[in-house]
Amino acid sequence: MDREHRRGLLQGRLVLALILVVSLLGIAQPAPATQQVLVQGGSLSQQTSAIQAVGGTIQRQFSRFETSVAHLTTPQIEQLQAQGLRVFVDQTVEASAQTTVAQAPASMAGRGPKGKKTPALQYPSIVTGADALQRRGIDGRGVTVAVIDSGLPGIERPERWQRINNTTARYSQGSRFLVYKDMLATSQIFNSSDPYGHGTHVFSTLGDNRALPPEYGSAKVGIAPGANYVVVRALDSQGKASYSTIIAAIDWVIDNADQYNIRVLNLSLQAEVVSPYWYDPMNQAVMHAWNEGITVVAAAGNTGPNPATIMAPANVPYIVSVGAIRPAIYNDNGSDTIAAYSSAGPTESRFVKPDVVIAGSRVIAPLPADSVLANSGAAGLVSERAQLQWADVKTSQHLNYYALSGTSMAAAEVSGIVALLLQDEPTLTNNQIKARLTGTAQVATLDNGQAAYSMWQQGAGKVIPTAVVDGSNTGSANAGMDLTTDLIVSSNPDDTSNHYQGTTEYDSTSNTFSDTATYSSTLATSYSTWAGSYSTWAGSYLTWAGSYSTWAGSYNTWAGSYSTWAGSYSTWAGSYSTWAGNNADAGSLNSTINAGSLISD
């Protein structure tokens, strides 16, 4: 065999070897990447058949919400969508506490209207005025509040937990009880825990039974220290959770609502709005909770101050969505102002949100010293240290008190106030409670009678606990809206036949928002319209909305509680000078009307 022949034979063998290697490598290639998604449409059995037929893997299913959680590749997702099923990314939810708040001074001294140092009264019960109700014996007793958050610190005697199952425990003292449910546990729990810390601050804002110093009378730290609590740990050590985890937590709360008499659900968390409220799987779970009679209170979000920054699930029109106030003690003009971070409306479906506002900045409550949040620079350390108390149970460690800001704190305060109201009037429905909250709220006004902020910034106004409890209105919010029908979702996101849109209108020529309801002549121009340099909002909305260009169409049938506002605002502003603006002239407050000039936390 000559040299050329041998060379050709060798090259041929090399080519064959290379083909074989390439073939083998092809066989060894990893399977296409999958992602965790939520699947809706049809029955669960139909979803199961469809997912299995395309080769997907089902992780769990929620019969109440007709939703499957599955692992699917992109081609598999496309196949399911082609069959008319709805597929959603299992997106992230996070705690609604500010993560960029400047450190608060250790003394927590602020400056009052005339620049004098004043002791900060930022304990939740004091800053909201709930302490007045506590001194009347109204502390939430007999009402159960559920809190879905990052957990609760371990108690000093964990053997006092009565284990219900591997992930659920109950502590009882007479007729009172505290339930801890860990949605993240992979093995048996022996104590409660909160590695992130946010849940501790929220729970303490609601229920810390620690007595305040004598100068505060008989007030306790928390808004409703006498209430029963169900704490559901769903946010992880970084303060985040998937949609499916939050949906599972809500499902568990609904399942156990009757057993524990859960009347209030606090959601101090937020997620990006990626669809109309009724098309969002987490929002649907929230709507189911409201439909079961639970009063759901959610943080508006910390993405303000621009318009259309309300987060999910606060964009659900039925529930109580809460924005945040920066208390007067931190403002040179001596008046409360809207916190710059507090998300503003309208929602993607044109509803006015938030519903109400309350103090949310630098609220004092404890955090575990070793928690992620306490060491993140988000909270201002206060020169105070004590055990968190509820009934006769205490945490296993002394906790440092921190000033923390966010609509999370505001939502927790309103949830506590709802518990106080339910103790006083236990037969109220959630729609009646929402109407009472909005109907007794205090609108921020200037000295000339004009509203200091639009309705999309302050909602119905500031919640006044004594006004809520002493009110007599038993009307219902959400009138004219059929929630049961609203929960019927078509596979076509453009099919809005079962759903609602609010009454907000947007004029792209003047960049002005307006509301079609009738308001008092004094407030009409400053409260029901909002002009500003937000021309980019319309563009980004229409880009985001895609084919939802009919958002300004004929869905104006919503007759919510806002339609009852006309004529009564003049009686709301006047006696609360720190909110109504009577401590400063109108000119000095005008600078706070435009969102761009709002001060930080």
C-alpha positions as CSV (number, residue, x, y, z in Angstrom):
1,M,0.0,0.0,0.0
2,D,1.5,3.3,-1.1
3,R,1.9,6.3,1.2
4,E,-0.9,8.3,-0.4
5,H,-3.3,5.4,-0.1
6,R,-2.4,4.9,3.6
7,R,-2.8,8.6,4.2
8,G,-6.3,8.6,2.6
9,L,-7.3,5.5,4.6
10,L,-6.1,7.2,7.8
11,Q,-8.1,10.4,7.1
12,G,-11.2,8.3,6.4
13,R,-10.9,6.6,9.7
14,L,-10.4,9.9,11.4
15,V,-13.5,11.3,9.8
16,L,-15.5,8.2,10.9
17,A,-14.1,8.5,14.4
18,L,-15.1,12.2,14.5
19,I,-18.6,11.4,13.3
20,L,-18.9,8.7,16.0
21,V,-17.7,11.2,18.7
22,V,-20.1,13.9,17.6
23,S,-22.9,11.3,17.5
24,L,-22.0,10.2,21.0
25,L,-21.8,13.8,22.2
26,G,-25.2,14.4,20.8
27,I,-26.6,11.4,22.7
28,A,-25.0,12.8,25.9
29,Q,-26.4,16.3,25.5
30,P,-28.5,17.4,28.5
31,A,-32.2,17.5,28.3
32,P,-33.8,20.9,27.4
33,A,-34.0,23.2,30.3
34,T,-37.3,23.3,32.2
35,Q,-38.9,26.0,34.2
36,Q,-41.5,26.0,36.9
37,V,-44.8,27.3,35.7
38,L,-48.5,27.6,36.7
39,V,-51.0,26.0,34.4
40,Q,-54.7,27.0,34.3
41,G,-57.7,26.3,32.0
42,G,-60.1,23.4,32.1
43,S,-60.3,21.0,34.9
44,L,-57.4,19.6,36.9
45,S,-57.8,16.2,35.2
46,Q,-57.6,17.9,31.8
47,Q,-54.5,19.8,32.9
48,T,-53.0,16.6,34.1
49,S,-53.6,14.8,30.8
50,A,-52.3,17.7,28.7
51,I,-49.1,18.2,30.8
52,Q,-48.3,14.5,30.8
53,A,-49.0,14.2,27.1
54,V,-46.4,16.8,26.2
55,G,-43.9,15.2,28.6
56,G,-44.1,17.7,31.5
57,T,-43.8,17.0,35.2
58,I,-46.6,18.0,37.7
59,Q,-45.2,19.3,41.0
60,R,-48.5,20.0,42.8
61,Q,-52.1,21.0,42.2
62,F,-54.6,23.3,43.8
63,S,-58.2,22.1,43.4
64,R,-59.7,25.2,44.8
65,F,-58.0,27.4,42.2
66,E,-57.9,24.8,39.4
67,T,-54.2,25.4,39.0
68,S,-51.3,23.0,38.4
69,V,-47.6,23.7,39.2
70,A,-45.4,22.0,36.6
71,H,-41.9,21.8,35.2
72,L,-42.0,22.4,31.4
73,T,-39.7,23.2,28.6
74,T,-40.4,26.1,26.3
75,P,-41.7,23.9,23.4
76,Q,-43.9,22.1,25.9
77,I,-45.3,25.4,27.1
78,E,-46.0,26.4,23.6
79,Q,-47.9,23.1,23.0
80,L,-50.1,23.7,26.0
81,Q,-50.8,27.3,25.0
82,A,-51.8,26.0,21.5
83,Q,-54.4,23.9,23.3
84,G,-55.9,26.9,25.0
85,L,-54.3,26.4,28.4
86,R,-53.0,29.4,30.3
87,V,-49.3,29.1,31.4
88,F,-47.6,31.6,33.8
89,V,-44.1,31.9,35.0
90,D,-43.9,31.0,38.7
91,Q,-42.7,34.5,39.4
92,T,-41.2,36.0,42.5
93,V,-43.0,37.7,45.4
94,E,-41.1,39.7,48.0
95,A,-41.6,41.5,51.3
96,S,-42.8,45.1,51.1
97,A,-40.3,46.7,53.4
98,Q,-38.0,49.3,52.1
99,T,-34.4,48.1,51.5
100,T,-32.8,51.5,51.0
101,V,-33.9,53.4,54.1
102,A,-31.3,55.5,55.8
103,Q,-30.3,54.5,59.3
104,A,-32.5,56.1,62.0
105,P,-30.7,57.8,64.9
106,A,-30.3,55.6,67.9
107,S,-32.2,58.1,70.0
108,M,-35.1,58.2,67.5
109,A,-35.5,61.9,68.2
110,G,-37.2,63.8,65.4
111,R,-38.0,67.5,64.9
112,G,-41.4,68.9,65.4
113,P,-43.2,71.8,63.6
114,K,-40.9,74.4,65.1
115,G,-37.6,72.5,64.9
116,K,-37.7,71.3,68.5
117,K,-36.6,67.8,69.3
118,T,-39.6,65.6,70.1
119,P,-39.6,62.0,71.4
120,A,-40.5,59.8,68.5
121,L,-43.9,58.1,69.0
122,Q,-43.4,55.6,66.3
123,Y,-44.5,52.4,68.2
124,P,-47.4,51.1,66.0
125,S,-50.1,51.7,68.6
126,I,-49.0,55.2,69.3
127,V,-48.3,56.5,65.8
128,T,-51.7,55.2,64.5
129,G,-53.8,56.3,67.6
130,A,-54.8,52.7,68.3
131,D,-53.6,53.2,71.9
132,A,-56.8,55.1,72.6
133,L,-58.8,52.0,71.8
134,Q,-56.6,49.8,73.8
135,R,-57.3,52.0,76.9
136,R,-61.0,51.3,76.2
137,G,-60.4,47.6,76.4
138,I,-60.5,47.0,72.6
139,D,-57.4,45.0,71.7
140,G,-58.6,42.5,69.1
141,R,-59.6,39.8,71.6
142,G,-61.6,37.0,70.0
143,V,-60.5,37.8,66.4
144,T,-57.9,35.8,64.5
145,V,-55.5,37.4,62.1
146,A,-53.5,35.4,59.6
147,V,-50.1,36.7,58.5
148,I,-48.4,35.2,55.5
149,D,-44.8,36.4,55.8
150,S,-41.2,35.2,56.6
151,G,-42.1,33.6,60.0
152,L,-41.8,34.2,63.7
153,P,-38.8,33.9,66.1
154,G,-38.4,30.8,68.2
155,I,-40.1,30.9,71.5
156,E,-38.2,30.4,74.8
157,R,-39.9,27.1,75.7
158,P,-40.5,25.2,72.4
159,E,-41.9,22.2,74.2
160,R,-45.0,24.4,74.7
161,W,-45.8,24.1,71.1
162,Q,-48.5,21.5,70.5
163,R,-47.5,19.8,67.3
164,I,-50.4,19.4,64.9
165,N,-48.3,17.8,62.1
166,N,-44.7,18.0,60.9
167,T,-45.0,21.6,59.7
168,T,-47.7,23.1,62.0
169,A,-47.8,23.8,65.7
170,R,-50.2,25.5,68.1
171,Y,-49.6,27.4,71.3
172,S,-52.7,27.9,73.6
173,Q,-53.4,29.9,76.6
174,G,-57.0,29.4,77.7
175,S,-59.2,30.5,74.8
176,R,-56.3,32.3,73.1
177,F,-54.0,30.7,70.6
178,L,-51.0,31.2,68.3
179,V,-50.6,28.9,65.3
180,Y,-47.3,28.6,63.3
181,K,-47.3,27.0,59.9
182,D,-44.1,26.6,57.9
183,M,-44.7,26.2,54.2
184,L,-40.9,25.9,53.6
185,A,-40.1,23.2,56.0
186,T,-38.8,19.9,54.5
187,S,-38.7,18.0,57.8
188,Q,-40.4,18.2,61.2
189,I,-40.3,21.6,62.9
190,F,-39.5,21.9,66.6
191,N,-39.9,25.7,66.9
192,S,-40.9,28.7,65.0
193,S,-38.3,30.6,63.0
194,D,-37.7,33.8,61.0
195,P,-34.3,34.0,59.4
196,Y,-35.2,37.0,57.3
197,G,-36.9,39.0,60.0
198,H,-39.6,40.8,58.1
199,G,-42.3,38.6,59.5
200,T,-41.2,39.4,63.1
201,H,-41.6,43.1,62.5
202,V,-45.0,42.7,60.9
203,F,-46.2,40.3,63.6
204,S,-44.9,42.7,66.3
205,T,-46.7,45.7,64.6
206,L,-49.9,43.7,64.9
207,G,-49.6,41.8,68.2
208,D,-46.6,42.6,70.4
209,N,-48.0,42.6,73.9
210,R,-45.0,44.3,75.5
211,A,-46.1,47.3,77.7
212,L,-44.8,50.7,76.6
213,P,-43.1,53.0,79.2
214,P,-45.4,54.7,81.7
215,E,-45.6,57.9,79.7
216,Y,-47.6,56.0,77.1
217,G,-50.3,55.0,79.6
218,S,-51.4,51.4,79.4
219,A,-50.6,51.1,75.7
220,K,-48.9,48.1,74.2
221,V,-46.4,48.0,71.3
222,G,-48.8,46.3,68.8
223,I,-52.1,47.4,67.4
224,A,-54.1,44.4,68.4
225,P,-52.1,42.5,71.1
226,G,-55.3,40.7,72.3
227,A,-56.0,39.0,69.0
228,N,-55.3,35.4,68.0
229,Y,-52.7,34.9,65.3
230,V,-51.9,32.3,62.6
231,V,-48.4,32.9,61.2
232,V,-47.6,31.2,57.9
233,R,-44.0,31.2,57.0
234,A,-43.8,31.5,53.2
235,L,-41.0,34.0,52.5
236,D,-37.5,32.5,52.5
237,S,-34.3,33.8,54.2
238,Q,-34.0,36.5,51.6
239,G,-37.6,37.7,52.0
240,K,-38.8,36.1,48.7
241,A,-41.2,33.4,47.6
242,S,-42.6,32.0,44.4
243,Y,-46.2,32.6,43.3
244,S,-46.9,28.9,43.9
245,T,-45.7,29.1,47.5
246,I,-47.9,32.1,48.3
247,I,-50.9,30.5,46.6
248,A,-50.3,27.4,48.7
249,A,-50.2,29.6,51.8
250,I,-53.4,31.3,50.9
251,D,-55.0,28.0,50.1
252,W,-54.0,26.7,53.6
253,V,-55.4,29.8,55.3
254,I,-58.8,29.4,53.5
255,D,-58.8,25.7,54.4
256,N,-58.3,26.5,58.1
257,A,-60.4,29.7,58.3
258,D,-63.3,28.1,60.0
259,Q,-61.3,26.1,62.4
260,Y,-59.3,29.1,63.6
261,N,-62.0,31.8,63.0
262,I,-59.6,33.6,60.6
263,R,-61.3,37.0,59.8
264,V,-58.3,39.0,58.6
265,L,-55.4,38.1,56.2
266,N,-52.4,40.4,56.1
267,L,-50.2,40.3,53.0
268,S,-47.2,42.6,53.5
269,L,-45.7,41.5,50.2
270,Q,-45.5,42.6,46.6
271,A,-45.0,41.3,43.1
272,E,-44.7,42.9,39.7
273,V,-48.0,43.4,37.8
274,V,-47.7,41.4,34.6
275,S,-51.4,41.0,33.7
276,P,-54.9,42.4,34.5
277,Y,-55.8,41.7,38.1
278,W,-58.3,38.9,37.3
279,Y,-55.8,37.0,35.0
280,D,-53.1,36.8,37.7
281,P,-53.0,33.4,39.5
282,M,-51.9,34.8,42.9
283,N,-54.6,37.5,42.6
284,Q,-57.2,34.9,41.9
285,A,-56.2,33.1,45.2
286,V,-56.6,36.5,47.0
287,M,-60.0,37.0,45.4
288,H,-61.0,33.5,46.6
289,A,-60.0,34.5,50.1
290,W,-62.2,37.6,49.9
291,N,-65.0,35.6,48.5
292,E,-64.8,33.3,51.6
293,G,-65.5,36.4,53.8
294,I,-61.9,37.0,54.9
295,T,-60.8,40.7,55.0
296,V,-57.6,40.8,53.0
297,V,-55.3,43.7,53.6
298,A,-52.3,44.1,51.3
299,A,-49.4,46.5,51.0
300,A,-49.7,48.9,48.1
301,G,-46.1,48.4,47.2
302,N,-42.9,50.4,47.6
303,T,-42.4,51.4,43.9
304,G,-43.8,54.9,44.1
305,P,-44.2,57.8,43.7
306,N,-45.1,57.7,40.0
307,P,-48.5,56.8,38.7
308,A,-49.5,53.2,37.9
309,T,-47.0,51.7,40.4
310,I,-49.5,49.7,42.5
311,M,-48.1,46.1,42.9
312,A,-49.8,42.7,43.0
313,P,-51.9,41.6,44.9
314,A,-52.8,45.2,46.0
315,N,-54.1,45.8,42.5
316,V,-57.1,43.5,43.3
317,P,-60.0,45.9,43.4
318,Y,-62.0,44.1,46.1
319,I,-59.4,44.0,48.9
320,V,-58.1,46.8,51.2
321,S,-54.8,48.1,49.7
322,V,-52.7,50.3,52.0
323,G,-50.2,53.1,51.2
324,A,-47.7,54.7,53.6
325,I,-47.5,58.0,55.3
326,R,-44.2,59.6,56.5
327,P,-45.3,60.9,60.0
328,A,-45.2,64.6,60.9
329,I,-42.3,64.1,63.4
330,Y,-39.9,63.7,60.4
331,N,-41.2,66.6,58.4
332,D,-40.1,70.2,58.8
333,N,-43.7,71.5,58.1
334,G,-45.0,69.4,61.1
335,S,-47.6,67.5,58.9
336,D,-47.8,64.0,57.8
337,T,-46.9,63.5,54.1
338,I,-47.2,60.6,51.7
339,A,-44.0,58.5,51.8
340,A,-42.0,58.9,48.5
341,Y,-41.8,55.1,48.1
342,S,-45.5,54.5,48.5
343,S,-47.0,53.1,45.3
344,A,-49.7,55.1,43.5
345,G,-52.6,54.3,41.3
346,P,-54.4,53.8,39.1
347,T,-54.1,50.1,38.6
348,E,-53.7,48.4,35.3
349,S,-57.5,48.1,35.2
350,R,-58.1,51.8,36.0
351,F,-59.1,51.3,39.6
352,V,-58.3,53.9,42.2
353,K,-55.7,52.6,44.6
354,P,-54.5,52.6,47.3
355,D,-57.7,52.5,49.3
356,V,-56.3,54.2,52.4
357,V,-53.0,55.3,53.9
358,I,-51.5,55.2,57.3
359,A,-48.1,55.7,59.0
360,G,-45.5,53.4,57.3
361,S,-42.1,55.1,57.8
362,R,-39.8,54.3,60.6
363,V,-42.3,52.2,62.5
364,I,-40.6,50.8,65.7
365,A,-40.9,47.1,66.3
366,P,-38.4,44.3,67.0
367,L,-36.3,42.2,64.6
368,P,-34.1,39.2,65.4
369,A,-30.6,40.6,65.7
370,D,-29.2,37.8,63.6
371,S,-31.8,38.1,60.9
372,V,-30.9,39.1,57.3
373,L,-33.1,42.2,57.4
374,A,-31.6,43.5,60.6
375,N,-28.2,43.3,59.1
376,S,-29.1,44.6,55.7
377,G,-28.9,48.3,56.4
378,A,-32.6,48.7,55.7
379,A,-33.6,49.2,59.4
380,G,-32.6,51.8,61.9
381,L,-31.5,50.4,65.2
382,V,-33.2,51.8,68.2
383,S,-31.6,51.8,71.6
384,E,-34.1,49.3,73.0
385,R,-34.0,45.6,73.5
386,A,-36.6,43.2,74.8
387,Q,-38.3,39.9,74.3
388,L,-41.2,39.9,71.9
389,Q,-44.3,39.0,73.9
390,W,-47.7,37.6,73.0
391,A,-50.1,36.4,75.7
392,D,-47.7,34.6,78.2
393,V,-45.3,33.4,75.5
394,K,-42.0,35.1,74.9
395,T,-39.3,34.7,72.3
396,S,-36.2,32.7,73.2
397,Q,-34.0,35.7,72.7
398,H,-34.1,39.4,73.4
399,L,-34.7,41.3,70.2
400,N,-33.4,44.7,69.2
401,Y,-36.1,47.2,68.2
402,Y,-35.7,48.8,64.8
403,A,-37.4,51.6,62.8
404,L,-38.4,50.0,59.6
405,S,-40.2,51.7,56.6
406,G,-42.5,50.4,54.0
407,T,-46.1,49.7,53.0
408,S,-45.6,46.4,54.8
409,M,-45.8,48.2,58.1
410,A,-48.8,50.3,56.9
411,A,-50.7,47.2,55.9
412,A,-50.0,45.5,59.2
413,E,-51.3,48.5,61.1
414,V,-54.6,48.5,59.1
415,S,-55.0,44.7,59.6
416,G,-54.7,45.3,63.4
417,I,-57.3,48.1,63.2
418,V,-59.6,45.7,61.4
419,A,-59.2,43.2,64.3
420,L,-60.1,46.0,66.7
421,L,-63.2,46.8,64.7
422,L,-64.2,43.1,64.5
423,Q,-63.9,42.8,68.3
424,D,-66.3,45.7,68.6
425,E,-68.6,44.7,65.7
426,P,-68.1,41.0,65.0
427,T,-70.9,40.6,62.5
428,L,-69.5,43.0,59.9
429,T,-68.6,41.6,56.5
430,N,-65.4,42.3,54.7
431,N,-67.2,44.6,52.3
432,Q,-68.7,46.5,55.2
433,I,-65.3,46.7,56.9
434,K,-63.7,48.2,53.7
435,A,-66.6,50.7,53.5
436,R,-66.0,51.7,57.1
437,L,-62.3,52.2,56.6
438,T,-62.7,54.3,53.5
439,G,-65.8,56.1,54.7
440,T,-64.1,57.3,57.9
441,A,-60.7,58.1,56.5
442,Q,-59.2,61.6,56.7
443,V,-58.4,63.3,53.5
444,A,-55.2,65.4,53.5
445,T,-56.1,69.0,52.6
446,L,-54.5,72.3,52.4
447,D,-55.7,75.4,54.3
448,N,-57.6,76.5,51.3
449,G,-59.7,73.3,51.3
450,Q,-58.0,71.7,48.3
451,A,-56.8,68.1,48.6
452,A,-53.0,67.9,49.3
453,Y,-52.8,64.7,47.2
454,S,-54.9,63.1,44.5
455,M,-57.0,60.0,45.2
456,W,-54.5,57.9,43.4
457,Q,-51.9,58.9,46.0
458,Q,-53.9,58.9,49.3
459,G,-56.9,56.9,48.4
460,A,-59.8,57.8,50.7
461,G,-57.3,59.2,53.1
462,K,-55.6,58.4,56.4
463,V,-57.1,55.7,58.7
464,I,-58.2,57.0,62.1
465,P,-58.7,54.0,64.4
466,T,-61.2,55.7,66.8
467,A,-63.3,56.9,63.8
468,V,-63.3,53.4,62.3
469,V,-64.5,51.8,65.6
470,D,-66.9,54.6,66.5
471,G,-68.4,54.8,63.0
472,S,-71.9,53.6,62.4
473,N,-71.9,53.1,58.6
474,T,-72.8,49.5,57.7
475,G,-72.8,50.1,53.9
476,S,-70.8,47.8,51.6
477,A,-67.9,48.4,49.4
478,N,-67.5,46.7,46.0
479,A,-71.2,47.3,45.2
480,G,-72.1,46.3,41.6
481,M,-69.3,43.9,41.3
482,D,-69.9,40.1,41.1
483,L,-66.8,38.5,42.5
484,T,-68.0,34.9,41.7
485,T,-68.4,35.8,38.1
486,D,-65.1,37.7,38.1
487,L,-63.3,34.5,39.1
488,I,-64.4,32.9,35.8
489,V,-61.4,33.4,33.5
490,S,-61.4,32.7,29.8
491,S,-58.4,31.3,28.0
492,N,-58.3,34.5,26.0
493,P,-56.8,37.4,28.1
494,D,-58.7,39.8,25.8
495,D,-62.0,38.4,26.9
496,T,-63.1,40.9,29.6
497,S,-66.7,40.0,29.6
498,N,-66.7,38.6,33.2
499,H,-64.5,41.3,34.6
500,Y,-64.4,45.0,35.6
501,Q,-62.5,48.2,35.0
502,G,-62.5,51.2,37.2
503,T,-63.4,54.8,36.5
504,T,-60.0,56.4,36.0
505,E,-59.6,58.2,32.7
506,Y,-56.3,59.4,31.2
507,D,-55.9,62.3,28.9
508,S,-52.7,61.9,26.9
509,T,-52.8,65.4,25.7
510,S,-52.6,67.0,29.1
511,N,-51.1,64.0,30.9
512,T,-53.9,64.2,33.4
513,F,-55.7,61.4,35.2
514,S,-59.3,62.0,36.2
515,D,-62.2,60.1,37.8
516,T,-65.7,60.1,36.6
517,A,-67.4,60.1,40.0
518,T,-68.8,63.3,41.5
519,Y,-66.9,65.0,44.3
520,S,-67.3,68.1,46.4
521,S,-66.5,71.3,44.5
522,T,-63.7,72.1,46.9
523,L,-61.8,69.0,46.3
524,A,-62.8,68.2,42.7
525,T,-59.9,69.8,40.9
526,S,-57.2,68.6,43.3
527,Y,-58.5,65.3,44.4
528,S,-60.2,63.7,41.4
529,T,-57.6,64.9,38.8
530,W,-53.9,64.4,38.8
531,A,-51.7,66.4,36.4
532,G,-48.0,65.9,36.0
533,S,-45.2,65.1,33.7
534,Y,-46.1,61.5,33.3
535,S,-46.4,61.3,29.5
536,T,-44.2,58.2,29.5
537,W,-46.8,56.4,31.6
538,A,-49.3,56.2,28.7
539,G,-46.7,54.9,26.3
540,S,-45.4,52.3,28.6
541,Y,-48.8,51.2,29.7
542,L,-50.0,50.7,26.1
543,T,-46.7,48.9,25.3
544,W,-47.1,46.6,28.3
545,A,-50.8,46.1,27.7
546,G,-50.5,45.0,24.2
547,S,-54.0,44.3,22.9
548,Y,-55.6,45.8,26.0
549,S,-56.0,49.1,24.2
550,T,-59.7,49.0,25.2
551,W,-58.7,49.7,28.8
552,A,-60.5,53.1,28.5
553,G,-63.6,51.5,27.1
554,S,-67.1,51.0,28.4
555,Y,-66.3,49.1,31.7
556,N,-67.5,51.9,33.8
557,T,-70.2,50.1,35.8
558,W,-68.1,49.8,39.0
559,A,-70.1,51.4,41.8
560,G,-67.6,51.1,44.6
561,S,-67.4,52.9,47.9
562,Y,-65.8,55.9,46.3
563,S,-69.1,57.0,44.8
564,T,-70.3,57.7,48.3
565,W,-67.5,60.2,49.0
566,A,-69.2,63.2,47.6
567,G,-70.2,65.8,50.2
568,S,-68.6,64.2,53.2
569,Y,-65.0,65.3,52.8
570,S,-65.6,68.7,54.3
571,T,-66.3,67.0,57.6
572,W,-63.3,64.8,57.5
573,A,-60.6,67.5,57.3
574,G,-60.2,69.9,60.2
575,S,-59.7,68.2,63.5
576,Y,-56.5,66.2,62.6
577,S,-54.1,69.1,62.1
578,T,-51.1,66.9,61.5
579,W,-52.7,65.4,58.5
580,A,-55.0,68.1,57.3
581,G,-52.2,70.6,57.0
582,N,-53.4,73.2,59.4
583,N,-50.0,73.7,60.9
584,A,-48.6,75.3,57.8
585,D,-49.8,77.6,55.1
586,A,-51.0,76.2,51.8
587,G,-48.0,77.5,49.9
588,S,-45.6,75.5,52.0
589,L,-47.5,72.4,51.4
590,N,-47.9,72.8,47.7
591,S,-44.4,71.4,47.3
592,T,-45.7,68.0,48.5
593,I,-48.5,67.7,46.0
594,N,-46.4,66.6,43.0
595,A,-45.0,63.1,43.4
596,G,-41.6,64.2,42.2
597,S,-41.1,66.4,45.2
598,L,-42.2,64.0,47.9
599,I,-39.5,63.5,50.5
600,S,-38.0,60.1,51.3
601,D,-38.9,57.8,54.1
